[in-house]
Amino acid sequence: LAFQLAQRGFKVARVWSDVVGEDIKLHAPKELKMEFVATIDHTTGAVEETVQAIRALDYTLRDVIVGCETGVLLADILSEALGCRTNGTQLSNLRRDKFEQTEAVRAHGLPAAHQKLCRNMSDVEAFLADYKPEPFKAVVKPNDGAGSDGVSICNSREEVIEAFERLHGATNALGLENGSVLLQEYLRGDEYVVDTVSRDGEHKCVAIWKYDKRVFYGAPVVYYGMRLMTLGTGGEPYLEGMVKYIFGVLDALGIKNGAVHSEIKVENDKPRGPVLIEANCRLHGGDGSWAPVSQKCLGYSQVSALIDAYMEPSKFGRLPIAPSAKLGYGAWLTVRSPVGGVLKSINDERLDKIRSLGSFISEYAAFPAVGATIVQSRDALTVYGALNLASTDEEQFEADYKEAQLLIDAGLFEVEC
């Protein structure tokens, strides 16, 4: 986001929130590194000091836009305090607290998952006493985490208890302590992403992705990738309903401006329809590595649409309500490791085979250096980059997608265990 803003000629200052970890501050792909006109460190409770530091900059302030998950709450606070385009702070808790988020969706009259926020074992027992699906399956996850960090798919009461004990009091991927743990029904069906951008309450769906998640060497929720969808895609009758549902979710959360990355599930042939997993009130993550696919296949991305919404509203106004015209078939694939250990080498032969595929368009290489320790991929936070495919030829795209996944599964890394 910051890089594309700078490319369009805007001066960008960054404000670090009081909850952002040092590892996140250092996390930026080298090809997206840029010079900020200022860096301001916000400290807990010092809103007025941060506001004054922003006002003291030698530039006219245009907008405050959230950069990543740890900035969601602060962006609400600062945009409101500075009189910028804002979602306000009245409903801010719904944009980070996944439990309250789902309850707000339920109160809005939309389908929502059965759940309980657990702070102790008594809460866990109460959930288990009330939740008895056959066959048993439940989700245990941090209430304010990100990605699939700490998410457990549990197949028994005992696994639920073990997952709760493992998460409760631990530090999650955002550097926050899990004071509470969210227990939810396991939503069956296919999983999708609906990415949106809003301006003054006008919502636009700017991408629909269908997740390809599989069991990977015992890990239950490993991202293999995601395919870009458009309304009218064959065999996908629920896409239009998903968009309508998510627009209702945005209203329930008080979203009038900005980007939201929502995950939902739809169980085929069931009257319940789409059900929210969670809405992340910022851009789709992954360092924007997926954006080239959207740009190639739709002519825009969530990043470009967000900038348009804030800076060039006439361009935002010309975007469709939801993507229906497709310029090509596209997908984003993760680079996974089936093994862990000290990295000896990268299998260039397999990697070059992927790069030579007719659908290959770009890559985001987050490969560790030789000699570094890597872990077996088990969630969204333990993958090592991404590969993007797009083609106007559906048959070639499907063949290339299958071939690339096989090469990745065969292993791109050689390690010493």
NUZADREN-429521 format. One record per residue (C-alpha): residue number from 1; x negated, y, z negated. Coordinates in steps of 0.05 Angstrom, whole numbers. Layout:
<pts>
<pt num="NUM" x="X" y="Y" z="Z"/>
...
</pts>
This chain:
<pts>
<pt num="1" x="0" y="0" z="0"/>
<pt num="2" x="-54" y="50" z="-21"/>
<pt num="3" x="-96" y="32" z="40"/>
<pt num="4" x="-39" y="42" z="89"/>
<pt num="5" x="-19" y="108" z="56"/>
<pt num="6" x="-91" y="132" z="64"/>
<pt num="7" x="-90" y="108" z="137"/>
<pt num="8" x="-30" y="153" z="149"/>
<pt num="9" x="-68" y="212" z="121"/>
<pt num="10" x="-40" y="216" z="51"/>
<pt num="11" x="-84" y="229" z="-10"/>
<pt num="12" x="-75" y="174" z="-62"/>
<pt num="13" x="-89" y="178" z="-137"/>
<pt num="14" x="-83" y="115" z="-179"/>
<pt num="15" x="-58" y="110" z="-251"/>
<pt num="16" x="-76" y="48" z="-290"/>
<pt num="17" x="-21" y="27" z="-338"/>
<pt num="18" x="-35" y="10" z="-411"/>
<pt num="19" x="-22" y="-64" z="-398"/>
<pt num="20" x="-65" y="-75" z="-336"/>
<pt num="21" x="-124" y="-121" z="-348"/>
<pt num="22" x="-195" y="-108" z="-326"/>
<pt num="23" x="-192" y="-168" z="-279"/>
<pt num="24" x="-133" y="-137" z="-242"/>
<pt num="25" x="-169" y="-71" z="-237"/>
<pt num="26" x="-227" y="-105" z="-202"/>
<pt num="27" x="-182" y="-146" z="-157"/>
<pt num="28" x="-182" y="-116" z="-87"/>
<pt num="29" x="-201" y="-147" z="-21"/>
<pt num="30" x="-263" y="-115" z="7"/>
<pt num="31" x="-228" y="-97" z="72"/>
<pt num="32" x="-176" y="-57" z="33"/>
<pt num="33" x="-224" y="-20" z="-13"/>
<pt num="34" x="-216" y="56" z="-9"/>
<pt num="35" x="-232" y="120" z="-44"/>
<pt num="36" x="-178" y="148" z="-90"/>
<pt num="37" x="-176" y="223" z="-102"/>
<pt num="38" x="-170" y="209" z="-177"/>
<pt num="39" x="-164" y="152" z="-226"/>
<pt num="40" x="-123" y="164" z="-289"/>
<pt num="41" x="-120" y="115" z="-348"/>
<pt num="42" x="-54" y="116" z="-384"/>
<pt num="43" x="-55" y="98" z="-458"/>
<pt num="44" x="4" y="71" z="-497"/>
<pt num="45" x="52" y="126" z="-519"/>
<pt num="46" x="13" y="181" z="-484"/>
<pt num="47" x="64" y="197" z="-429"/>
<pt num="48" x="58" y="272" z="-435"/>
<pt num="49" x="-18" y="269" z="-430"/>
<pt num="50" x="-14" y="226" z="-367"/>
<pt num="51" x="38" y="272" z="-337"/>
<pt num="52" x="-7" y="332" z="-350"/>
<pt num="53" x="-67" y="297" z="-319"/>
<pt num="54" x="-27" y="283" z="-256"/>
<pt num="55" x="-1" y="355" z="-253"/>
<pt num="56" x="-72" y="381" z="-260"/>
<pt num="57" x="-95" y="348" z="-195"/>
<pt num="58" x="-112" y="395" z="-138"/>
<pt num="59" x="-56" y="367" z="-95"/>
<pt num="60" x="19" y="374" z="-87"/>
<pt num="61" x="52" y="312" z="-116"/>
<pt num="62" x="98" y="276" z="-66"/>
<pt num="63" x="117" y="212" z="-101"/>
<pt num="64" x="101" y="159" z="-153"/>
<pt num="65" x="104" y="89" z="-124"/>
<pt num="66" x="92" y="24" z="-163"/>
<pt num="67" x="29" y="-13" z="-142"/>
<pt num="68" x="36" y="-81" z="-176"/>
<pt num="69" x="73" y="-118" z="-231"/>
<pt num="70" x="36" y="-86" z="-289"/>
<pt num="71" x="57" y="-17" z="-265"/>
<pt num="72" x="132" y="-29" z="-259"/>
<pt num="73" x="152" y="3" z="-325"/>
<pt num="74" x="102" y="60" z="-322"/>
<pt num="75" x="123" y="78" z="-251"/>
<pt num="76" x="195" y="87" z="-277"/>
<pt num="77" x="170" y="130" z="-334"/>
<pt num="78" x="124" y="175" z="-293"/>
<pt num="79" x="171" y="183" z="-233"/>
<pt num="80" x="226" y="205" z="-280"/>
<pt num="81" x="182" y="251" z="-321"/>
<pt num="82" x="152" y="284" z="-259"/>
<pt num="83" x="219" y="295" z="-224"/>
<pt num="84" x="202" y="249" z="-165"/>
<pt num="85" x="245" y="199" z="-129"/>
<pt num="86" x="260" y="148" z="-184"/>
<pt num="87" x="301" y="90" z="-209"/>
<pt num="88" x="300" y="122" z="-278"/>
<pt num="89" x="285" y="89" z="-344"/>
<pt num="90" x="354" y="72" z="-369"/>
<pt num="91" x="352" y="1" z="-339"/>
<pt num="92" x="276" y="-8" z="-337"/>
<pt num="93" x="278" y="-68" z="-383"/>
<pt num="94" x="318" y="-106" z="-330"/>
<pt num="95" x="260" y="-98" z="-281"/>
<pt num="96" x="209" y="-135" z="-323"/>
<pt num="97" x="247" y="-179" z="-372"/>
<pt num="98" x="269" y="-239" z="-332"/>
<pt num="99" x="320" y="-261" z="-384"/>
<pt num="100" x="355" y="-194" z="-387"/>
<pt num="101" x="351" y="-190" z="-311"/>
<pt num="102" x="391" y="-255" z="-302"/>
<pt num="103" x="442" y="-233" z="-354"/>
<pt num="104" x="452" y="-167" z="-317"/>
<pt num="105" x="464" y="-205" z="-253"/>
<pt num="106" x="515" y="-249" z="-288"/>
<pt num="107" x="550" y="-188" z="-317"/>
<pt num="108" x="553" y="-159" z="-247"/>
<pt num="109" x="596" y="-218" z="-227"/>
<pt num="110" x="543" y="-254" z="-187"/>
<pt num="111" x="522" y="-328" z="-194"/>
<pt num="112" x="465" y="-334" z="-245"/>
<pt num="113" x="424" y="-390" z="-277"/>
<pt num="114" x="440" y="-421" z="-344"/>
<pt num="115" x="384" y="-399" z="-391"/>
<pt num="116" x="359" y="-384" z="-462"/>
<pt num="117" x="304" y="-340" z="-487"/>
<pt num="118" x="266" y="-379" z="-539"/>
<pt num="119" x="222" y="-350" z="-595"/>
<pt num="120" x="218" y="-413" z="-638"/>
<pt num="121" x="233" y="-487" z="-637"/>
<pt num="122" x="304" y="-476" z="-663"/>
<pt num="123" x="319" y="-437" z="-599"/>
<pt num="124" x="291" y="-493" z="-558"/>
<pt num="125" x="334" y="-545" z="-593"/>
<pt num="126" x="395" y="-501" z="-583"/>
<pt num="127" x="381" y="-498" z="-508"/>
<pt num="128" x="372" y="-573" z="-504"/>
<pt num="129" x="436" y="-586" z="-543"/>
<pt num="130" x="475" y="-546" z="-492"/>
<pt num="131" x="438" y="-564" z="-428"/>
<pt num="132" x="446" y="-637" z="-407"/>
<pt num="133" x="443" y="-646" z="-332"/>
<pt num="134" x="439" y="-715" z="-300"/>
<pt num="135" x="385" y="-727" z="-280"/>
<pt num="136" x="349" y="-681" z="-329"/>
<pt num="137" x="308" y="-625" z="-300"/>
<pt num="138" x="292" y="-557" z="-331"/>
<pt num="139" x="245" y="-498" z="-320"/>
<pt num="140" x="200" y="-469" z="-374"/>
<pt num="141" x="162" y="-404" z="-358"/>
<pt num="142" x="136" y="-339" z="-388"/>
<pt num="143" x="190" y="-287" z="-393"/>
<pt num="144" x="147" y="-231" z="-364"/>
<pt num="145" x="97" y="-269" z="-322"/>
<pt num="146" x="83" y="-266" z="-247"/>
<pt num="147" x="74" y="-316" z="-190"/>
<pt num="148" x="82" y="-387" z="-214"/>
<pt num="149" x="35" y="-376" z="-273"/>
<pt num="150" x="54" y="-421" z="-331"/>
<pt num="151" x="116" y="-449" z="-296"/>
<pt num="152" x="132" y="-520" z="-315"/>
<pt num="153" x="185" y="-565" z="-282"/>
<pt num="154" x="205" y="-612" z="-338"/>
<pt num="155" x="238" y="-679" z="-329"/>
<pt num="156" x="254" y="-694" z="-402"/>
<pt num="157" x="269" y="-661" z="-468"/>
<pt num="158" x="200" y="-679" z="-492"/>
<pt num="159" x="167" y="-644" z="-433"/>
<pt num="160" x="208" y="-581" z="-448"/>
<pt num="161" x="183" y="-580" z="-519"/>
<pt num="162" x="111" y="-591" z="-497"/>
<pt num="163" x="115" y="-535" z="-446"/>
<pt num="164" x="145" y="-487" z="-496"/>
<pt num="165" x="90" y="-502" z="-547"/>
<pt num="166" x="37" y="-493" z="-493"/>
<pt num="167" x="63" y="-425" z="-472"/>
<pt num="168" x="88" y="-394" z="-536"/>
<pt num="169" x="36" y="-345" z="-563"/>
<pt num="170" x="-11" y="-356" z="-504"/>
<pt num="171" x="-36" y="-301" z="-457"/>
<pt num="172" x="-6" y="-302" z="-387"/>
<pt num="173" x="-37" y="-283" z="-320"/>
<pt num="174" x="-19" y="-209" z="-330"/>
<pt num="175" x="-58" y="-208" z="-396"/>
<pt num="176" x="7" y="-205" z="-437"/>
<pt num="177" x="22" y="-249" z="-497"/>
<pt num="178" x="81" y="-296" z="-489"/>
<pt num="179" x="120" y="-275" z="-551"/>
<pt num="180" x="180" y="-310" z="-521"/>
<pt num="181" x="189" y="-365" z="-469"/>
<pt num="182" x="245" y="-371" z="-419"/>
<pt num="183" x="281" y="-438" z="-412"/>
<pt num="184" x="326" y="-443" z="-350"/>
<pt num="185" x="367" y="-493" z="-312"/>
<pt num="186" x="329" y="-523" z="-253"/>
<pt num="187" x="361" y="-493" z="-191"/>
<pt num="188" x="365" y="-545" z="-137"/>
<pt num="189" x="360" y="-532" z="-63"/>
<pt num="190" x="315" y="-493" z="-17"/>
<pt num="191" x="276" y="-432" z="-42"/>
<pt num="192" x="273" y="-366" z="-5"/>
<pt num="193" x="245" y="-296" z="-13"/>
<pt num="194" x="285" y="-235" z="5"/>
<pt num="195" x="241" y="-173" z="9"/>
<pt num="196" x="277" y="-106" z="7"/>
<pt num="197" x="263" y="-32" z="9"/>
<pt num="198" x="312" y="20" z="-16"/>
<pt num="199" x="319" y="95" z="-10"/>
<pt num="200" x="373" y="135" z="-48"/>
<pt num="201" x="413" y="71" z="-59"/>
<pt num="202" x="410" y="49" z="14"/>
<pt num="203" x="383" y="-22" z="14"/>
<pt num="204" x="349" y="-55" z="73"/>
<pt num="205" x="324" y="-127" z="77"/>
<pt num="206" x="257" y="-123" z="112"/>
<pt num="207" x="238" y="-196" z="110"/>
<pt num="208" x="266" y="-265" z="92"/>
<pt num="209" x="216" y="-320" z="79"/>
<pt num="210" x="229" y="-394" z="66"/>
<pt num="211" x="180" y="-424" z="17"/>
<pt num="212" x="143" y="-488" z="32"/>
<pt num="213" x="128" y="-513" z="-38"/>
<pt num="214" x="106" y="-584" z="-50"/>
<pt num="215" x="78" y="-631" z="-102"/>
<pt num="216" x="2" y="-626" z="-94"/>
<pt num="217" x="-40" y="-678" z="-130"/>
<pt num="218" x="9" y="-679" z="-189"/>
<pt num="219" x="22" y="-604" z="-193"/>
<pt num="220" x="97" y="-593" z="-182"/>
<pt num="221" x="100" y="-522" z="-152"/>
<pt num="222" x="42" y="-510" z="-106"/>
<pt num="223" x="52" y="-461" z="-49"/>
<pt num="224" x="37" y="-491" z="19"/>
<pt num="225" x="62" y="-428" z="51"/>
<pt num="226" x="124" y="-392" z="75"/>
<pt num="227" x="159" y="-385" z="141"/>
<pt num="228" x="189" y="-319" z="166"/>
<pt num="229" x="264" y="-322" z="179"/>
<pt num="230" x="313" y="-277" z="216"/>
<pt num="231" x="389" y="-276" z="214"/>
<pt num="232" x="414" y="-327" z="263"/>
<pt num="233" x="355" y="-376" z="254"/>
<pt num="234" x="379" y="-445" z="272"/>
<pt num="235" x="397" y="-491" z="214"/>
<pt num="236" x="398" y="-432" z="165"/>
<pt num="237" x="471" y="-413" z="155"/>
<pt num="238" x="462" y="-379" z="88"/>
<pt num="239" x="414" y="-322" z="106"/>
<pt num="240" x="467" y="-268" z="114"/>
<pt num="241" x="499" y="-288" z="48"/>
<pt num="242" x="430" y="-284" z="14"/>
<pt num="243" x="420" y="-213" z="37"/>
<pt num="244" x="489" y="-192" z="12"/>
<pt num="245" x="476" y="-227" z="-54"/>
<pt num="246" x="408" y="-193" z="-64"/>
<pt num="247" x="437" y="-125" z="-49"/>
<pt num="248" x="485" y="-139" z="-106"/>
<pt num="249" x="426" y="-158" z="-150"/>
<pt num="250" x="391" y="-92" z="-134"/>
<pt num="251" x="454" y="-54" z="-155"/>
<pt num="252" x="457" y="-95" z="-220"/>
<pt num="253" x="385" y="-76" z="-236"/>
<pt num="254" x="395" y="-2" z="-220"/>
<pt num="255" x="348" y="-3" z="-160"/>
<pt num="256" x="359" y="58" z="-116"/>
<pt num="257" x="288" y="68" z="-91"/>
<pt num="258" x="227" y="26" z="-75"/>
<pt num="259" x="208" y="-46" z="-58"/>
<pt num="260" x="234" y="-109" z="-91"/>
<pt num="261" x="210" y="-181" z="-80"/>
<pt num="262" x="266" y="-229" z="-98"/>
<pt num="263" x="264" y="-304" z="-102"/>
<pt num="264" x="328" y="-345" z="-96"/>
<pt num="265" x="352" y="-416" z="-87"/>
<pt num="266" x="409" y="-442" z="-45"/>
<pt num="267" x="435" y="-512" z="-52"/>
<pt num="268" x="463" y="-534" z="15"/>
<pt num="269" x="537" y="-551" z="19"/>
<pt num="270" x="551" y="-525" z="-51"/>
<pt num="271" x="603" y="-469" z="-64"/>
<pt num="272" x="558" y="-434" z="-114"/>
<pt num="273" x="517" y="-399" z="-60"/>
<pt num="274" x="451" y="-363" z="-72"/>
<pt num="275" x="426" y="-359" z="-144"/>
<pt num="276" x="370" y="-312" z="-167"/>
<pt num="277" x="305" y="-341" z="-194"/>
<pt num="278" x="276" y="-272" z="-207"/>
<pt num="279" x="270" y="-203" z="-177"/>
<pt num="280" x="201" y="-172" z="-179"/>
<pt num="281" x="210" y="-97" z="-174"/>
<pt num="282" x="150" y="-82" z="-131"/>
<pt num="283" x="121" y="-104" z="-65"/>
<pt num="284" x="112" y="-177" z="-47"/>
<pt num="285" x="45" y="-197" z="-77"/>
<pt num="286" x="-13" y="-237" z="-49"/>
<pt num="287" x="-52" y="-173" z="-32"/>
<pt num="288" x="-6" y="-162" z="27"/>
<pt num="289" x="-40" y="-220" z="63"/>
<pt num="290" x="28" y="-239" z="93"/>
<pt num="291" x="39" y="-170" z="124"/>
<pt num="292" x="6" y="-185" z="192"/>
<pt num="293" x="57" y="-241" z="204"/>
<pt num="294" x="116" y="-194" z="192"/>
<pt num="295" x="84" y="-139" z="233"/>
<pt num="296" x="72" y="-187" z="291"/>
<pt num="297" x="141" y="-220" z="290"/>
<pt num="298" x="186" y="-162" z="269"/>
<pt num="299" x="147" y="-100" z="287"/>
<pt num="300" x="144" y="-76" z="214"/>
<pt num="301" x="128" y="-102" z="145"/>
<pt num="302" x="153" y="-88" z="74"/>
<pt num="303" x="91" y="-44" z="64"/>
<pt num="304" x="104" y="-1" z="125"/>
<pt num="305" x="179" y="2" z="109"/>
<pt num="306" x="164" y="25" z="37"/>
<pt num="307" x="119" y="81" z="62"/>
<pt num="308" x="173" y="101" z="112"/>
<pt num="309" x="226" y="103" z="57"/>
<pt num="310" x="185" y="152" z="16"/>
<pt num="311" x="147" y="191" z="69"/>
<pt num="312" x="184" y="185" z="135"/>
<pt num="313" x="258" y="174" z="121"/>
<pt num="314" x="279" y="181" z="194"/>
<pt num="315" x="236" y="119" z="210"/>
<pt num="316" x="266" y="82" z="151"/>
<pt num="317" x="335" y="100" z="176"/>
<pt num="318" x="321" y="67" z="243"/>
<pt num="319" x="304" y="0" z="211"/>
<pt num="320" x="358" y="-53" z="215"/>
<pt num="321" x="397" y="-72" z="152"/>
<pt num="322" x="366" y="-141" z="158"/>
<pt num="323" x="318" y="-173" z="209"/>
<pt num="324" x="355" y="-204" z="267"/>
<pt num="325" x="311" y="-192" z="327"/>
<pt num="326" x="250" y="-236" z="327"/>
<pt num="327" x="187" y="-222" z="369"/>
<pt num="328" x="156" y="-289" z="350"/>
<pt num="329" x="153" y="-347" z="301"/>
<pt num="330" x="108" y="-337" z="241"/>
<pt num="331" x="83" y="-366" z="176"/>
<pt num="332" x="34" y="-353" z="120"/>
<pt num="333" x="-6" y="-413" z="95"/>
<pt num="334" x="-45" y="-420" z="31"/>
<pt num="335" x="-116" y="-445" z="27"/>
<pt num="336" x="-113" y="-499" z="-27"/>
<pt num="337" x="-165" y="-542" z="-60"/>
<pt num="338" x="-149" y="-615" z="-76"/>
<pt num="339" x="-210" y="-618" z="-121"/>
<pt num="340" x="-244" y="-577" z="-175"/>
<pt num="341" x="-318" y="-569" z="-191"/>
<pt num="342" x="-379" y="-529" z="-170"/>
<pt num="343" x="-372" y="-507" z="-98"/>
<pt num="344" x="-427" y="-537" z="-54"/>
<pt num="345" x="-403" y="-515" z="15"/>
<pt num="346" x="-343" y="-495" z="58"/>
<pt num="347" x="-323" y="-543" z="112"/>
<pt num="348" x="-333" y="-496" z="171"/>
<pt num="349" x="-313" y="-550" z="221"/>
<pt num="350" x="-242" y="-556" z="193"/>
<pt num="351" x="-237" y="-481" z="183"/>
<pt num="352" x="-258" y="-468" z="255"/>
<pt num="353" x="-206" y="-517" z="280"/>
<pt num="354" x="-152" y="-476" z="246"/>
<pt num="355" x="-181" y="-411" z="274"/>
<pt num="356" x="-179" y="-441" z="344"/>
<pt num="357" x="-105" y="-457" z="341"/>
<pt num="358" x="-64" y="-417" z="392"/>
<pt num="359" x="-19" y="-389" z="337"/>
<pt num="360" x="-75" y="-366" z="291"/>
<pt num="361" x="-75" y="-290" z="283"/>
<pt num="362" x="-113" y="-272" z="219"/>
<pt num="363" x="-139" y="-296" z="152"/>
<pt num="364" x="-147" y="-270" z="82"/>
<pt num="365" x="-208" y="-305" z="56"/>
<pt num="366" x="-214" y="-306" z="-19"/>
<pt num="367" x="-265" y="-362" z="-17"/>
<pt num="368" x="-310" y="-366" z="-78"/>
<pt num="369" x="-385" y="-362" z="-70"/>
<pt num="370" x="-425" y="-426" z="-64"/>
<pt num="371" x="-446" y="-445" z="-135"/>
<pt num="372" x="-382" y="-418" z="-166"/>
<pt num="373" x="-334" y="-463" z="-203"/>
<pt num="374" x="-266" y="-475" z="-171"/>
<pt num="375" x="-205" y="-510" z="-198"/>
<pt num="376" x="-156" y="-556" z="-164"/>
<pt num="377" x="-98" y="-515" z="-137"/>
<pt num="378" x="-38" y="-521" z="-183"/>
<pt num="379" x="2" y="-456" z="-173"/>
<pt num="380" x="3" y="-389" z="-136"/>
<pt num="381" x="-56" y="-364" z="-176"/>
<pt num="382" x="-103" y="-421" z="-159"/>
<pt num="383" x="-104" y="-417" z="-83"/>
<pt num="384" x="-164" y="-389" z="-46"/>
<pt num="385" x="-138" y="-345" z="9"/>
<pt num="386" x="-87" y="-348" z="64"/>
<pt num="387" x="-82" y="-361" z="138"/>
<pt num="388" x="-31" y="-328" z="184"/>
<pt num="389" x="2" y="-360" z="245"/>
<pt num="390" x="48" y="-328" z="296"/>
<pt num="391" x="69" y="-345" z="367"/>
<pt num="392" x="123" y="-330" z="417"/>
<pt num="393" x="123" y="-405" z="433"/>
<pt num="394" x="164" y="-442" z="380"/>
<pt num="395" x="137" y="-511" z="400"/>
<pt num="396" x="65" y="-488" z="396"/>
<pt num="397" x="78" y="-454" z="330"/>
<pt num="398" x="108" y="-516" z="298"/>
<pt num="399" x="51" y="-560" z="322"/>
<pt num="400" x="-1" y="-511" z="297"/>
<pt num="401" x="33" y="-504" z="229"/>
<pt num="402" x="32" y="-579" z="220"/>
<pt num="403" x="-40" y="-585" z="243"/>
<pt num="404" x="-65" y="-528" z="199"/>
<pt num="405" x="-31" y="-558" z="137"/>
<pt num="406" x="-63" y="-626" z="150"/>
<pt num="407" x="-132" y="-594" z="156"/>
<pt num="408" x="-123" y="-555" z="92"/>
<pt num="409" x="-99" y="-617" z="55"/>
<pt num="410" x="-160" y="-655" z="80"/>
<pt num="411" x="-201" y="-604" z="42"/>
<pt num="412" x="-239" y="-541" z="62"/>
<pt num="413" x="-286" y="-544" z="2"/>
<pt num="414" x="-339" y="-593" z="-19"/>
<pt num="415" x="-355" y="-593" z="-93"/>
<pt num="416" x="-397" y="-626" z="-146"/>
<pt num="417" x="-352" y="-652" z="-201"/>
</pts>
